[in-house]
């Protein structure tokens, strides 16, 4: 047996042992980490019952037939939310008539202050095709949970409060299948290309997840909006 053959045999034995140990680890009770493929199949988005900025009852099923971009925020947000909504408004304008086929939805994480009337007044500064949704605390909690989104009320020094929340824009196909995310840190052309693929029907389902990191990160809308948690 040559030295080269011995080395190959030893490397093969090491690889087989490592594979067996990894496989055994997945079978151990209480293992906290799941394979990435399993995580990708976890549904993101689900049924909710809220009201829009016209005080009209809306459910997730109402948004079938056209692609949807869902953003979580609140009207007292000092910078992240208005910046994101402003860039979404520019994106809709750039799409021209194609923009009519994209439903952009803002789900408020601050139902205590964001009544339909407040949402309606706030959205006057942005593209009129953007829809605002709100509800009771319990209804908003269910909506955030369905979308695996995060929100937390944070007291401020003046006795008021701000809201920590998920910062990504969730994309869904015409059938409500999760199709990835938009991240406002991405280049404008990258975001536009993602939306165009979605409008053409090429995006959809867990197989087309893109920019997923933006969806799971959170951004504190306060003095330091760049701080990420979670």
C-alpha angles and dihedrals in degrees: 000000000000124000090247091054091050091052092050091049092051093048090050091051091050092050093049091049093049091049092051092050093050091048091049091049091058089054096051114111114253096023104161101197121077126200115270091242091058092048091051090057093056108114114249110197133025148169120318138167114218138138126248130227088275090057089249117144111248134184131190089253089063089071097064123120097044133057115263134212111199122196128182119214145109137245096245090058107127101211122337096065099044090044092051094045090047092053091046088052090053090048091052091049091049090052090059113192090353086068089070088070094058118081111207114196130188113200110198118227090194107066091159091071103015104081118167089261093052091047091049093052091046095051092054086085093060140052109309091228091070112102123207122210131195140152142154121325090259093048093049090047090055092049093049091047092050090055095042086240127152133226134164132174111234120194116228130210095259093059092260125104143227129205129241110211146160109285105199128099111235118216124208132184126233091277095050095259117149108253103176136271145285119227119200088216089066122095114272092241091052091054092046092050091052092052093046090053089050093049090050089054098245093117125072146113129022092302092074100050109149132172089008093162091071092058096055098042121091128212126205111229099211137083091321105040092169093067110111124201137175 
